[in-house]
Amino acid sequence: MIVRVSEARVRPERFEEFRESIVSAVRGFPARHPGLVAHEVLVAPPHSLLYVSRWRSEEDLVAYAGKNWRDEPVVLPGEEEYLLGPLELRHFTVAPLD
């Protein structure tokens, strides 16, 4: 499993509008991306929003984000108008606890 974290630094005056836009946009992702195991939007107002997604495999991430999935975030149309800077992207693998 691969955990993908996209962090947006949002203009504080646009935070709530951006949050609503992202939640609306990703709501249908599980139906469109079968390799998406789970996802959530985490918020830390006034300017930080994370989209956390868990993917079954690298192949599933390539299908979602393209061959440069490790380095290039998926940016929704018009998203940049809300942001203070580029999205920060990180990936993690899950370490077994047993």
TITOR-534678 format. One record per residue: residue number from 0; z, x, y of N, C-alpha, C in turn. Coordinates in nm, 3 decimals. Atoms other than C-alpha are relative to their C-alpha. Example, Ala and Ser with C-alpha at 12.3 -4.5 7.8 and 13.67 -1.06 7.14 Angstrom:
2
- k n_Z n_X n_Y ca_Z ca_X ca_Y c_Z c_X c_Y
- 0 0.000 0.089 -0.119 0.780 1.230 -0.450 0.000 0.090 0.120
- 1 -0.006 -0.082 -0.119 0.714 1.367 -0.106 0.073 -0.077 0.109
# end
This chain:
98
- k n_Z n_X n_Y ca_Z ca_X ca_Y c_Z c_X c_Y
- 0 0.000 0.085 -0.118 0.000 0.000 0.000 0.000 0.089 0.124
- 1 0.007 -0.071 -0.129 -0.083 0.117 0.351 0.049 -0.096 0.108
- 2 -0.050 0.077 -0.114 0.107 -0.007 0.655 -0.069 0.055 0.125
- 3 0.072 -0.038 -0.121 -0.098 -0.002 0.975 0.074 -0.059 0.119
- 4 -0.073 0.045 -0.118 0.079 -0.022 1.312 -0.085 0.032 0.123
- 5 0.070 -0.015 -0.127 -0.112 -0.080 1.635 0.098 -0.039 0.110
- 6 -0.093 0.029 -0.110 0.104 -0.054 1.946 -0.076 -0.013 0.130
- 7 0.060 0.025 -0.130 -0.009 -0.203 2.274 0.107 0.011 0.107
- 8 -0.085 -0.006 -0.119 0.153 -0.111 2.604 -0.066 -0.095 0.100
- 9 0.059 0.113 -0.071 0.096 -0.429 2.802 0.049 -0.006 0.145
- 10 -0.040 0.023 -0.140 0.096 -0.499 3.174 0.108 -0.109 -0.001
- 11 -0.110 0.097 0.010 0.431 -0.677 3.218 -0.035 -0.140 0.050
- 12 0.036 0.132 -0.055 0.282 -0.958 3.428 -0.097 -0.076 -0.089
- 13 0.095 0.064 0.090 0.030 -1.030 3.149 0.054 -0.009 -0.143
- 14 -0.055 -0.014 0.134 0.266 -0.986 2.853 -0.007 -0.131 -0.080
- 15 -0.005 0.126 0.075 0.313 -1.351 2.753 -0.140 -0.049 -0.035
- 16 0.138 0.040 0.025 -0.057 -1.428 2.785 -0.061 0.086 -0.111
- 17 0.052 -0.089 0.103 -0.143 -1.123 2.573 0.061 -0.034 -0.136
- 18 -0.067 0.036 0.126 0.115 -1.216 2.308 -0.064 -0.123 -0.062
- 19 0.063 0.122 0.050 -0.032 -1.565 2.277 -0.141 0.026 -0.051
- 20 0.137 -0.033 0.038 -0.384 -1.422 2.257 -0.003 0.072 -0.135
- 21 -0.003 -0.076 0.125 -0.296 -1.177 1.979 0.045 -0.088 -0.116
- 22 -0.048 0.088 0.108 -0.098 -1.430 1.774 -0.111 -0.096 -0.042
- 23 0.110 0.091 0.030 -0.388 -1.673 1.797 -0.113 0.071 -0.075
- 24 0.111 -0.075 0.060 -0.644 -1.406 1.705 0.028 0.041 -0.144
- 25 -0.029 -0.053 0.134 -0.463 -1.272 1.397 0.046 -0.107 -0.099
- 26 -0.049 0.108 0.086 -0.341 -1.605 1.260 -0.089 -0.020 -0.124
- 27 0.092 0.024 0.111 -0.651 -1.643 1.042 -0.039 0.124 -0.079
- 28 0.039 -0.124 0.068 -0.673 -1.279 0.927 0.020 -0.004 -0.151
- 29 -0.016 -0.002 0.147 -0.527 -1.334 0.576 -0.114 -0.070 -0.074
- 30 0.111 0.071 0.065 -0.804 -1.581 0.491 -0.130 0.079 0.009
- 31 0.124 -0.076 -0.021 -1.074 -1.349 0.630 0.003 0.138 -0.062
- 32 -0.014 -0.136 0.051 -0.939 -1.022 0.489 0.089 -0.003 -0.125
- 33 -0.077 0.018 0.123 -0.832 -1.060 0.123 0.095 0.116 -0.033
- 34 -0.088 -0.114 0.028 -0.678 -0.709 0.111 0.122 0.007 0.088
- 35 -0.116 0.005 -0.089 -0.429 -0.799 0.385 0.114 -0.070 -0.074
- 36 -0.112 0.051 0.078 -0.101 -0.843 0.200 0.098 -0.078 0.088
- 37 -0.093 0.064 -0.094 0.118 -0.932 0.501 -0.027 0.056 0.139
- 38 0.014 -0.049 -0.137 0.118 -0.902 0.879 0.098 -0.072 0.090
- 39 -0.090 0.060 -0.097 0.335 -0.970 1.180 -0.024 0.062 0.137
- 40 0.006 -0.047 -0.137 0.344 -0.936 1.556 0.144 0.020 0.044
- 41 -0.134 -0.032 -0.048 0.653 -0.762 1.693 -0.007 0.021 0.151
- 42 0.003 -0.009 -0.145 0.737 -0.790 2.061 0.130 0.061 0.053
- 43 -0.112 -0.058 -0.073 0.961 -0.590 2.292 -0.037 -0.006 0.148
- 44 0.034 0.015 -0.141 0.908 -0.732 2.639 0.079 0.100 0.085
- 45 0.111 0.062 -0.074 0.826 -0.650 2.908 -0.137 0.061 -0.029
- 46 0.132 -0.061 0.011 0.548 -0.421 2.784 -0.039 0.053 -0.138
- 47 0.038 -0.055 0.130 0.545 -0.336 2.411 -0.023 -0.110 -0.103
- 48 0.034 0.094 0.107 0.372 -0.534 2.135 -0.061 0.081 -0.114
- 49 0.052 -0.066 0.119 0.307 -0.413 1.781 -0.062 -0.102 -0.092
- 50 0.059 0.079 0.108 0.069 -0.558 1.526 0.015 0.086 -0.125
- 51 -0.029 -0.071 0.123 0.192 -0.451 1.183 -0.069 -0.073 -0.115
- 52 0.070 0.061 0.113 -0.030 -0.512 0.882 0.017 0.087 -0.124
- 53 -0.017 -0.069 0.129 0.013 -0.422 0.516 -0.126 -0.027 -0.083
- 54 0.128 0.008 0.070 -0.301 -0.346 0.316 0.015 0.050 -0.142
- 55 -0.006 -0.032 0.142 -0.346 -0.331 -0.058 -0.056 0.140 -0.029
- 56 0.065 -0.128 0.031 -0.577 -0.025 -0.049 -0.079 0.052 0.120
- 57 0.085 -0.059 -0.103 -0.783 0.210 0.163 -0.132 -0.074 0.009
- 58 0.126 0.074 -0.001 -1.095 0.020 0.061 0.012 -0.129 0.081
- 59 -0.022 0.123 -0.077 -0.947 -0.298 0.207 0.007 0.030 0.150
- 60 -0.006 -0.039 -0.142 -0.872 -0.117 0.534 -0.138 0.036 0.054
- 61 0.136 -0.032 -0.041 -1.227 0.017 0.549 -0.079 -0.129 0.026
- 62 0.070 0.128 -0.018 -1.358 -0.338 0.507 0.042 -0.069 0.130
- 63 -0.052 0.062 -0.122 -1.140 -0.452 0.799 -0.034 0.082 0.124
- 64 0.004 -0.082 -0.121 -1.149 -0.157 1.041 -0.116 0.099 0.005
- 65 0.112 -0.093 0.001 -1.452 0.048 0.938 0.039 0.136 -0.056
- 66 -0.022 -0.129 0.065 -1.492 0.399 0.804 0.093 0.092 0.079
- 67 -0.090 -0.081 -0.084 -1.294 0.550 1.095 0.135 -0.067 0.020
- 68 -0.123 0.078 -0.010 -0.991 0.328 1.025 0.122 0.084 0.033
- 69 -0.117 -0.085 -0.024 -0.752 0.624 1.042 0.020 0.030 0.149
- 70 -0.006 -0.045 -0.139 -0.835 0.705 1.405 -0.037 -0.103 0.104
- 71 0.049 0.097 -0.098 -0.993 0.401 1.567 0.066 -0.136 -0.019
- 72 -0.061 0.133 0.011 -0.793 0.087 1.638 -0.105 -0.110 0.010
- 73 0.083 0.118 -0.017 -0.950 -0.255 1.610 0.041 -0.063 0.133
- 74 -0.026 0.054 -0.133 -0.978 -0.385 1.966 -0.072 -0.134 0.012
- 75 0.060 0.132 -0.017 -1.035 -0.753 2.032 -0.072 -0.009 0.134
- 76 0.074 0.012 -0.126 -1.284 -0.856 2.302 0.093 -0.037 0.117
- 77 -0.079 0.027 -0.119 -1.126 -0.846 2.649 0.142 0.054 -0.002
- 78 -0.137 -0.047 0.016 -0.806 -0.685 2.521 0.040 0.104 0.104
- 79 -0.032 -0.110 -0.091 -0.827 -0.383 2.753 0.051 -0.047 0.136
- 80 -0.044 0.049 -0.131 -0.768 -0.600 3.062 0.151 -0.023 0.005
- 81 -0.144 0.023 0.008 -0.409 -0.658 2.943 0.081 0.129 -0.011
- 82 -0.071 -0.121 0.042 -0.324 -0.299 2.856 0.019 0.102 0.111
- 83 -0.028 -0.112 -0.091 -0.166 -0.011 3.045 -0.074 0.126 -0.044
- 84 0.072 -0.115 0.054 -0.353 0.237 2.824 -0.056 -0.035 -0.137
- 85 0.057 0.026 0.132 -0.529 0.272 2.488 0.108 -0.036 -0.103
- 86 -0.090 0.031 0.110 -0.372 0.130 2.172 0.040 0.128 -0.072
- 87 -0.045 -0.110 0.083 -0.163 0.372 1.970 -0.002 -0.048 -0.144
- 88 0.021 0.041 0.139 -0.241 0.363 1.600 0.071 0.098 -0.093
- 89 -0.068 -0.082 0.101 -0.027 0.487 1.308 -0.015 -0.067 -0.135
- 90 0.007 0.050 0.137 -0.043 0.451 0.932 0.113 0.061 -0.081
- 91 -0.108 -0.044 0.087 0.229 0.477 0.671 -0.032 -0.045 -0.141
- 92 0.003 0.048 0.137 0.244 0.460 0.295 0.145 -0.035 -0.036
- 93 -0.133 0.049 0.038 0.536 0.286 0.128 0.058 0.091 -0.106
- 94 -0.069 -0.083 0.097 0.783 0.513 -0.050 0.085 -0.088 -0.090
- 95 -0.081 0.082 0.092 0.935 0.357 -0.362 0.149 0.026 0.018
- 96 -0.144 -0.012 -0.017 1.308 0.292 -0.336 0.074 0.015 -0.133
- 97 -0.069 -0.014 0.129 1.379 0.315 -0.707 -0.019 0.136 -0.061
# end
